[in-house]
Structure formats: C-alpha cells, structure tokens
Amino acid sequence: MAGGAFVSDGGGGGSYEGGVTGFVIITCIVAAMGGLLFGYDLGISGGVTSMEEFLSKFFPEVDRQMHNARRETAYCKFDNQLLQLFTSSLYLAALVSSFAASVVTRKYGRKISMFVGGLAFLIGALINAFAVNVAMLIIGRLLLGVGVGFANQSTPVYLSEMAPAKLRGALNIGFQMAITIGILIANLINYGTSQMARNGWRVSLGLAAVPAVVMVIGSFVLPDTPNSMLERGKYEQAREMLQKIRGADNVDEEFQDLCDACEAAKKVEHPWKNLFLQAKYRPALAFCSAIPFFQQFTGINVIMFYAPVLFKTLGFADDASLISAVITGVVNVVSTLVSIYAVDRYGRRILFLEGGIQMIICQIIVGSLIGAKFGTTGSGTLTPATADWVLAFICLYVAGFAWSWGPLGWLVPSEICPLEIRPAGQAVNVSVNMFFTFLIGQFFLTMLCHMKFGLFYFFGGMVLIMTIFIYFLLPETKGVPIEEMGRVWKQHPFWKRYIPDDAVIGGSEETSVKEV
C-alpha cells in the first residue's frame, strides 16, 4: 500500500485572489488566545498538586504518603484517586460540553461558542481560587472543563476558516502556540507562587481568570467567519468579510466555492448521522477519532499534567522539580515555532513521521534510565548526571511532540471535514481528545505506581503504532482548500473506495496527486 499522497498547490484554492492581511493575522492571534485557557490549565494543575500547603489542606493522605518513605516506593508517592480527580474532572466536563458546543457553533456561530467558553472558564477559575473544600475545587474544575470544551470546539474551526489555504497550517498552529505559552506561563507562575509563605496555590488557580477575560473580550471584538455567515444566510456580509480578510475585491472564485459548500451543507439534516453512517465521510471520521486518541497516548500529558510531580517522584527537590517543568515549557514553545515555520513549507506528514520517531527513541531511553536507577522496587536515587540526562531526553521528547502531534493533532482534524459535518467532526475530535485526556489524568499516577518504568515503554510502543498509521493512511493536506478535501481522499489509494464522484468539487484535473 502506498505511504500516502502529496497534493500540489495547483488549481482550485491555490489560485484564489488575495493573500494574508494584517487584519487576518491579528484576528487569528486574538482567536488563538483560546488556547491559553487550555494551556494554562494543563500547566497549572501539576504545579499546584505538588505544593505541600495545597496537599495538606485538601489531600492530607497524599501529604502523609510523601513523607512516609517506609510505606511507599518512589513510583507510588502521589497515587491517590481523589487527587487525580482534581486534575482529570475538567476533561470529563470538556467531553460532555463539546457536544453542546457543536450545536451552538453551527447554529449561532463560532464567536458565541468562544464567549461561552471564556465565561465558564472565568467563573470556574474564581471558584477554584476561593475554594475551601474539595467539593468547591471539583465544581470549579468542572466549569473550567465547560470552558475548555467550548473553546477547543470553536477556536480551531475559526482559525481554519479565516486563514487562506496556503497559510492555514501556520495560522491554525497559533492555537497550539497559545497552548504552549499558557503552559509556560503556568509553570513560571507555579515557581513564583511556590515561594510564597501562604496561599500560593490560590494565586496560581485564580490567575486562570486572565486568559478567560481575554477570551471573553476577544469574542466581542472578533468578526465572524465567512463560512459561519453563509451558514446563517448572511451572503452579502460573508462576501464583504471575505474581501476584507483576503485584502482583494475579486474573491468570486473562493466565494462561489464557499457558497457551493454551504448549499450542500444546508441539504444535510442530520450531520451526526451522516458522519457516522455515510461512507464518504469515513476518512474524516477515522482521523477525527484516531488522531486525538493517538495524541493522548503519546504520553505527553504525563509531562504536561504532572511534570513537577513526576520530577519530584524521581527525586528532584521541590524547586528543581518546578524549574525542570519551566525548562520543558520553554522547549515546548520554541519547538512549536519550528512547526509554524515548517508546516506549510514541508507539509504535515513529514512532521508527523519525524516527530514520532524522535518520541519513540526518547521514551525508550528515559524508561531505561529510570529503570536502571529505580528498578521495579522504586528504591534508589538519581545521581545529578543521570537526572540531567533524564531531563535532556524528556526535553527532546517534548520537542518532537511540539512540532508534530501537538499542533497537528488540532490542525488536521479541523481542516479535513466538509462544511456540512464540520462542527460534528470537530466535536468528535474534541470529545475523543478530552475522554482520553481524562483517562490519562485520572490513572497516570496509578499506572506509574503499577507499571513503573515500563510505562515509558508502553507510551513508546503506542507512538510506534501511530507513526505507522500516519505513514500508510494520512494524505498530505498542505495547501488544499478545506472545500476541496474530497479530491484528496478520492485520489488516495486506500480512501478512494469510500468517496463517490459527486463528493469531489472543483477541477480535480488541476490538482496532481503523487504517491509518496
């Protein structure tokens, strides 16, 4: 079977009038701030759950385990289901809310979803900051989850629809860049608040309100996308917006393609039923399900959720564990810049494949280093030299993820779905992502306790499987207009069997597909 396909920029959307305007760049930057919501929370929870004041107030049993070396091995210091529920409950709420967000996004536009997400996150952050018991913590986290569900549903779709095809990848990855910046800011704040004599954890949790406020304000300032306007019958406004974001008066060809796609979408009465039952949507369903599943089983959220906890488990001192988390956060941001530079120059497939190979190697090395020092008993210590090597290979692993599965895990599902099933497809993407994020968040510390260093081999094996999946089944989508994705599937050696001829719009003879 062929490894995949490359779709050239020729024809169709590759020749649309206009280009990238300052207006569209600013719009995409503001919209991508929705990623700050997700990123800040990913980074903040691990640091807070490693603070002794927070643990002693809400999770005294874990605090006792940390100081009772005779009872617990290094692998099991933080193994507590209630503590893990504090982290993971957010993602369960995000899973449920993503389905409601799908309906809101389609009927009322992307902006409304972004507003609801920002408002829910703001309320949740304030409840967490003033929490006096575990129940308040969990309620706050659930509201944060509603915010994440709505933001992750609407923001990637918004970015994909605003960006011109030739730079859709780079602008869409602004969402992932905002996530990585949110993680880094959270790590820096955790380090700073850990030096406070009291209530540092309240400051860490409460500052989550800042990106939420940005999101709420942004939802009022941002324009709606031409696609969303067309869905609601605002044809003239849609044309004017398309002219504004492309910086050209002649947008007839692109506007007609959007109108054709919109008219086809309006004939679809049951997008969810069609997504799951109609063969022509099989590729979209497969990737909207498989990519978020695989993204979580790269093991990245082991690092993003629990970096300070993980480093503390491995014997790093309190400050060292938080500083190490900051270092991985910096690597995450810098490496995402690599993806922004490369994704529309070299394509999606090469980044997926290179990043996968890099992550496999790093997971095996980290697992072996930890296994050599702690064995299966969990007793032992890391020498300074070994600790440095562990941190170095974790950073290389984070870099591989940050320019492959991190940004592309959001970009590819958002750009492959036809308009008529796009909100449903994005809801599947977000809900699968959140479900498996919940599982990893809820059970990682328990898995570490029982699988020990073998857990890193487990994630390495999963990355091997997903890399093979990408090699054989994912066609290149660089430079392909969203409205013409049917053409890509039709010419792929595996997926073409599912795509009828009438699902291909535009002049397919103008687009060449070369087997990789």
C-alpha positions as a printed Julia matrix, in Angstrom:
516×3 Matrix{Float64}:
   0.0    0.0     0.0
   1.24   3.49   -0.75
   2.52   5.53    2.1
   0.14   8.35    1.39
  -0.23  11.16   -1.09
   1.03  14.64   -1.74
  -1.4   17.2    -3.09
   0.16  20.04   -5.0
  -0.9   23.63   -4.65
  -2.01  23.8    -8.24
  -5.58  24.52   -9.1
  -8.63  25.34   -7.06
  -7.77  27.2    -3.92
  -4.13  27.52   -4.83
  -5.1   30.29   -7.33
  -7.59  32.23   -5.2
  -7.18  36.01   -5.28
  -5.74  37.83   -2.3
  -3.4   36.72    0.43
  -2.57  37.24    4.07
  -3.63  40.57    5.52
  -2.67  42.23    8.77
  -6.34  42.06    9.72
  -6.46  38.27    9.42
  -3.19  37.82   11.34
  -4.41  39.97   14.24
  -7.77  38.19   14.19
  -6.13  34.77   14.33
  -3.79  35.83   17.13
  -6.69  37.04   19.26
  -8.73  33.92   18.49
  -5.81  31.65   19.29
  -5.82  33.05   22.82
  -8.47  30.4    23.41
  -5.52  28.04   23.55
  -4.28  29.93   26.61
  -7.27  28.58   28.51
  -6.28  25.02   27.76
  -2.54  25.54   28.12
  -2.69  27.42   31.4
  -4.75  24.69   32.98
  -2.52  21.92   31.62
   0.47  23.57   33.25
  -1.05  24.87   36.46
  -2.6   21.7    37.88
   0.65  19.71   38.08
   2.46  22.5    39.94
  -0.39  23.09   42.37
  -0.72  19.38   43.19
   2.98  19.3    44.12
   2.64  22.18   46.64
   2.64  20.92   50.22
   0.28  23.61   51.53
  -2.31  22.62   48.9
  -1.87  18.9    49.61
  -2.06  19.28   53.39
  -5.27  21.33   53.12
  -7.19  19.23   50.59
  -5.35  15.9    50.27
  -3.7   15.16   53.64
  -3.39  11.45   52.84
  -1.11  12.21   49.88
   0.91  14.57   52.06
   1.42  11.75   54.57
   2.43   9.34   51.79
   5.08  11.76   50.57
   6.73  11.84   53.98
   6.39   8.14   54.75
   9.17   6.51   52.75
   8.69   3.22   54.59
   5.17   2.8    53.19
   5.51   3.98   49.63
   8.01   3.41   46.83
   9.14   6.34   44.72
   6.73   5.29   41.99
   3.7    5.48   44.3
   4.22   8.73   46.21
   1.26  10.51   44.6
  -1.02   7.57   43.82
  -4.38   8.88   45.02
  -7.64   8.74   43.03
  -9.14  11.9    44.58
  -6.01  13.9    43.8
  -6.11  12.65   40.22
  -9.82  13.51   40.02
  -8.9   17.13   40.79
  -6.82  17.14   37.6
  -8.98  14.94   35.38
 -12.52  16.16   36.21
 -12.01  19.16   33.93
 -11.61  16.92   30.91
 -14.72  14.89   31.68
 -16.73  18.13   31.67
 -15.0   19.19   28.44
 -16.03  15.89   26.87
 -19.72  16.43   27.64
 -19.75  20.15   26.82
 -18.11  19.63   23.43
 -21.36  18.12   22.12
 -23.38  21.15   23.23
 -20.66  23.37   21.78
 -21.07  21.63   18.42
 -24.73  22.7    18.22
 -24.0   26.26   19.39
 -21.09  26.62   16.95
 -23.21  25.61   13.99
 -26.45  27.47   14.81
 -25.1   30.67   16.36
 -21.55  30.98   15.06
 -18.02  30.43   16.28
 -17.91  33.68   18.28
 -20.78  32.68   20.59
 -19.04  29.41   21.43
 -15.85  31.31   22.24
 -17.79  33.66   24.53
 -19.49  30.82   26.42
 -16.15  29.07   26.8
 -14.41  32.15   28.18
 -17.24  32.95   30.61
 -17.4   29.41   32.01
 -13.63  29.36   32.45
 -13.71  32.71   34.24
 -16.32  31.54   36.76
 -14.5   28.25   37.32
 -11.17  30.0    37.95
 -12.71  32.25   40.59
 -14.39  29.32   42.37
 -11.07  27.45   42.47
  -9.21  30.48   43.79
 -11.6   30.84   46.74
 -12.13  27.11   47.38
 -12.4   25.97   51.0
 -13.05  22.26   50.37
 -12.57  19.57   47.75
 -16.17  19.94   46.51
 -15.53  23.57   45.53
 -12.32  22.52   43.78
 -14.14  19.89   41.73
 -17.06  22.22   40.86
 -14.59  24.86   39.72
 -12.71  22.31   37.64
 -15.96  21.15   36.02
 -16.75  24.73   34.96
 -13.21  25.07   33.64
 -13.95  21.93   31.63
 -17.04  23.52   30.07
 -14.83  26.44   29.06
 -12.21  24.17   27.52
 -14.87  22.15   25.68
 -16.37  25.24   24.04
 -13.03  26.9    23.29
 -11.49  23.78   21.77
 -14.59  23.22   19.67
 -14.76  26.69   18.17
 -11.24  28.09   18.03
  -9.53  25.61   15.65
 -12.53  25.76   13.29
 -12.5   29.57   13.42
  -8.79  29.7    12.59
  -9.09  27.21    9.72
 -11.93  29.19    8.16
 -10.27  32.6     8.45
  -6.86  31.58    7.09
  -6.04  31.36    3.36
  -5.32  27.78    2.27
  -1.61  28.34    1.65
  -1.02  29.55    5.23
  -3.83  27.74    7.02
  -1.38  25.46    8.82
   0.81  28.22   10.26
  -2.11  30.39   11.39
  -4.04  27.44   12.83
  -0.97  26.38   14.8
  -1.3   29.7    16.55
  -3.83  27.8    18.68
  -1.17  25.27   19.7
   1.34  28.08   20.23
  -1.1   29.72   22.64
  -1.43  26.37   24.45
   2.34  26.08   24.86
   2.64  29.7    26.01
  -0.14  29.05   28.52
   1.74  26.01   29.84
   4.98  28.0    30.16
   3.27  30.9    31.92
   1.63  28.44   34.31
   4.99  26.81   35.09
   6.58  30.2    35.77
   3.68  31.25   37.99
   3.84  27.96   39.89
   7.53  28.51   40.55
   6.85  32.04   41.78
   3.86  31.19   43.96
   5.69  28.22   45.49
   7.97  30.79   47.16
   5.02  32.46   48.88
   4.58  31.75   52.57
   0.83  31.16   52.26
  -1.9   30.75   49.64
   0.42  30.48   46.66
  -1.87  27.83   45.21
  -4.81  30.27   45.33
  -2.87  32.77   43.21
  -1.93  30.04   40.72
  -5.51  28.86   40.3
  -7.02  32.35   40.33
  -4.77  33.73   37.6
  -6.52  31.37   35.19
  -9.12  34.17   35.06
  -6.73  36.31   32.97
  -6.82  34.26   29.73
 -10.56  33.79   30.33
 -11.07  37.57   30.32
  -9.03  37.83   27.1
 -11.26  35.18   25.55
 -14.49  36.9    26.59
 -13.34  40.31   25.3
 -12.0   38.73   22.12
 -15.35  37.11   21.37
 -16.92  40.59   21.2
 -14.12  42.14   19.13
 -13.55  39.37   16.57
 -15.55  39.22   13.34
 -17.4   36.05   12.4
 -16.03  33.86    9.61
 -17.48  33.97    6.06
 -18.37  30.28    6.41
 -20.37  30.91    9.56
 -22.16  33.89    8.0
 -23.13  31.81    4.98
 -24.49  29.07    7.23
 -26.89  31.65    8.66
 -27.87  33.17    5.3
 -25.8   36.37    5.51
 -24.47  36.24    1.95
 -23.58  39.9     1.42
 -21.85  40.2     4.79
 -19.97  36.99    4.04
 -18.67  38.36    0.74
 -17.61  41.63    2.38
 -15.82  39.75    5.16
 -14.05  37.5     2.64
 -12.86  40.58    0.73
 -11.62  42.11    3.97
  -9.68  39.08    5.22
  -8.17  38.36    1.77
  -7.37  42.01    1.0
  -8.83  41.75   -2.51
 -12.0   42.87   -4.27
 -12.12  39.89   -6.62
 -12.94  36.91   -4.42
 -15.56  35.46   -6.76
 -13.94  32.04   -7.18
 -13.37  31.41   -3.48
 -16.75  32.86   -2.54
 -18.51  30.62   -5.07
 -16.71  27.56   -3.65
 -17.81  28.58   -0.15
 -21.39  29.09   -1.34
 -21.42  25.71   -3.06
 -20.15  24.02    0.07
 -22.67  25.91    2.2
 -25.6   24.98   -0.04
 -24.54  21.35    0.09
 -24.27  21.62    3.86
 -27.79  23.05    4.2
 -29.22  19.99    2.48
 -27.78  17.85    5.27
 -30.37  17.5     8.01
 -28.56  15.01   10.21
 -24.82  15.8    10.3
 -24.13  13.37   13.16
 -25.96  10.52   11.5
 -24.25  11.23    8.19
 -20.81  11.47    9.76
 -21.14   8.03   11.31
 -23.13   6.23    8.6
 -22.23   7.68    5.19
 -19.18   6.11    3.56
 -17.94   9.36    2.01
 -17.26  10.74    5.49
 -15.34   7.67    6.6
 -11.89   9.31    6.24
 -12.98  12.36    8.25
 -14.49  10.17   10.97
 -11.4    7.98   11.09
  -8.98  10.87   11.55
 -11.23  12.92   13.85
 -11.29   9.85   16.12
  -7.82   8.35   15.69
  -5.69  11.49   15.8
  -6.94  12.76   19.21
  -6.79   9.2    20.59
  -3.2    8.8    19.46
  -2.28  12.32   20.58
  -3.11  11.45   24.17
  -1.28   8.13   24.01
   1.94   9.8    23.01
   2.19  10.23   26.79
   2.64  13.99   26.51
   0.17  14.8    29.26
   2.29  12.75   31.62
   4.68  15.66   31.22
   2.15  18.49   30.84
  -0.12  17.49   33.77
   2.37  16.08   36.18
   5.83  17.44   35.26
   6.57  18.79   38.78
   5.01  15.67   40.35
   6.98  13.39   38.02
  10.27  15.16   38.66
   9.56  15.13   42.39
   8.83  11.39   42.17
  12.23  10.9    40.54
  13.97  12.62   43.44
  14.24  16.23   42.26
  13.99  18.78   45.07
  10.9   20.99   45.24
  12.45  23.97   43.43
  14.32  21.73   40.99
  11.12  19.94   40.0
   9.36  23.23   39.24
  12.38  24.65   37.38
  12.59  21.46   35.32
   8.92  21.93   34.4
   9.73  25.5    33.3
  12.58  24.19   31.12
  10.28  21.7    29.37
   7.77  24.54   28.93
  10.37  26.7    27.17
  11.32  23.79   24.89
   7.62  23.31   24.11
   7.18  26.94   22.99
  10.38  27.11   20.92
   9.66  23.79   19.19
   6.15  24.9    18.27
   7.75  27.78   16.37
   9.54  25.13   14.29
   6.15  23.7    13.36
   4.78  27.11   12.41
   7.76  27.59   10.08
   7.7   24.1     8.58
   4.06  23.01    8.33
   3.17  24.95    5.18
   6.62  24.54    3.62
   7.22  20.82    4.1
   3.75  19.54    4.91
   2.0   17.66    7.69
   3.23  14.11    7.01
   6.96  14.75    7.38
   6.43  16.45   10.75
   4.22  13.6    11.98
   6.76  10.97   10.95
   9.92  12.7    12.19
   8.31  13.69   15.48
   7.06  10.15   16.02
  10.49   8.59   15.52
  12.07  11.14   17.86
   9.48  10.47   20.59
   9.89   6.69   20.35
  13.66   6.92   20.87
  13.32   9.34   23.79
  10.63   7.28   25.57
  12.79   4.16   25.4
  15.87   5.99   26.71
  14.0    7.71   29.57
  12.35   4.43   30.59
  15.73   2.67   30.55
  17.45   5.39   32.63
  14.68   5.33   35.25
  14.6    1.53   35.25
  18.36   1.32   35.76
  18.2    3.57   38.83
  14.88   2.6    40.45
  14.29  -0.92   39.1
  10.94  -2.46   39.93
  11.13  -1.76   43.66
  11.14   2.02   43.33
  14.01   2.36   45.73
  17.05   4.33   44.66
  18.07   7.85   43.74
  19.07   9.66   40.6
  22.62  10.98   40.51
  22.92  14.58   39.3
  24.37  13.36   35.99
  21.54  10.85   35.42
  18.94  13.45   36.39
  20.4   15.8    33.77
  20.19  13.07   31.11
  16.58  12.28   32.06
  15.66  15.96   31.78
  17.52  16.29   28.46
  15.71  13.36   26.83
  12.36  14.48   28.22
  13.04  17.87   26.58
  13.88  16.16   23.27
  10.67  14.17   23.59
   8.66  17.35   24.25
  10.33  18.99   21.22
   9.33  16.08   18.98
   5.74  16.32   20.18
   5.64  20.13   19.9
   6.42  20.19   16.2
   4.31  17.15   15.29
   1.45  15.62   17.26
   0.89  18.73   19.39
  -0.14  21.26   16.73
  -1.07  18.77   14.01
  -3.4   16.92   16.38
  -5.62  20.01   16.25
  -4.83  21.25   12.75
  -5.51  18.13   10.68
  -8.98  17.26   12.09
 -10.06  20.89   11.72
  -9.08  21.08    8.04
 -10.34  17.76    6.65
 -14.08  17.95    7.39
 -16.57  19.28    4.78
 -18.65  22.23    5.99
 -21.82  20.16    6.39
 -20.25  17.93    9.07
 -17.5   20.24   10.34
 -18.98  21.07   13.77
 -19.86  17.4    14.3
 -16.39  16.31   13.2
 -14.73  18.84   15.48
 -16.98  17.71   18.35
 -15.8   14.13   17.8
 -12.2   15.37   17.77
 -12.6   17.34   21.0
 -14.65  14.69   22.81
 -12.25  11.84   21.96
  -9.35  14.05   22.98
 -11.0   15.01   26.26
 -12.08  11.45   27.08
  -8.6   10.05   26.76
  -7.11  13.12   28.41
  -9.43  12.34   31.32
  -8.25   8.73   31.41
  -4.57   9.72   31.37
  -5.14  12.39   34.01
  -7.15  10.08   36.25
  -4.98   6.99   36.05
  -1.42   8.05   35.16
  -0.15   8.15   38.74
  -1.77   4.77   39.38
  -0.26   3.4    36.15
   3.16   4.73   37.2
   2.76   3.01   40.57
   1.99  -0.37   38.96
   3.82  -0.3    35.61
   6.82   1.61   36.96
   9.46   2.47   34.35
   7.68   0.16   31.91
   5.07   2.89   31.49
   7.51   4.8    29.29
   7.97   1.71   27.1
   4.18   1.45   26.84
   3.88   5.0    25.5
   6.85   4.41   23.17
   5.05   1.4    21.71
   1.9    3.47   21.18
   3.9    6.14   19.32
   5.3    3.41   17.04
   1.75   2.26   16.17
   0.52   5.79   15.45
   3.55   6.59   13.29
   2.81   3.54   11.12
  -0.85   4.64   10.94
   0.13   8.09    9.67
   2.6    6.68    7.13
   0.06   4.49    5.41
  -3.22   6.37    5.78
  -2.75  10.14    6.01
  -2.51  12.02    2.68
  -0.72  15.35    2.54
  -3.17  18.26    3.01
  -0.73  21.17    2.68
  -2.23  23.97    0.58
  -5.53  22.19   -0.09
  -8.66  24.36    0.4
 -10.98  22.86    3.01
 -13.83  22.79    0.49
 -11.79  20.53   -1.83
 -10.68  17.83    0.6
 -12.95  15.31   -1.17
 -10.49  15.41   -4.06
  -7.63  14.36   -1.78
  -9.49  11.34   -0.4
 -10.66  10.35   -3.88
  -7.07  10.04   -5.09
  -5.68   8.23   -2.04
  -5.04   4.51   -2.69
  -6.96   3.4     0.42
  -9.65   6.02    0.99
 -10.77   6.37   -2.65
 -13.07   3.36   -2.28
 -15.29   5.38    0.1
 -15.57   8.59   -1.95
 -18.24   8.87   -4.68
 -17.53  11.04   -7.71
 -20.13  13.64   -6.72
 -18.28  14.29   -3.45
 -15.41  15.87   -5.36
 -15.92  19.57   -6.11
 -13.79  21.83   -8.23
 -11.49  20.95  -11.11
  -9.79  17.81   -9.91
  -7.82  17.62  -13.11
  -5.88  20.67  -11.97
  -4.61  19.05   -8.8
  -1.89  16.47   -9.1
  -1.51  13.75   -6.53
   1.76  11.95   -6.28
   2.27   8.79   -4.27
   4.79   9.08   -1.51
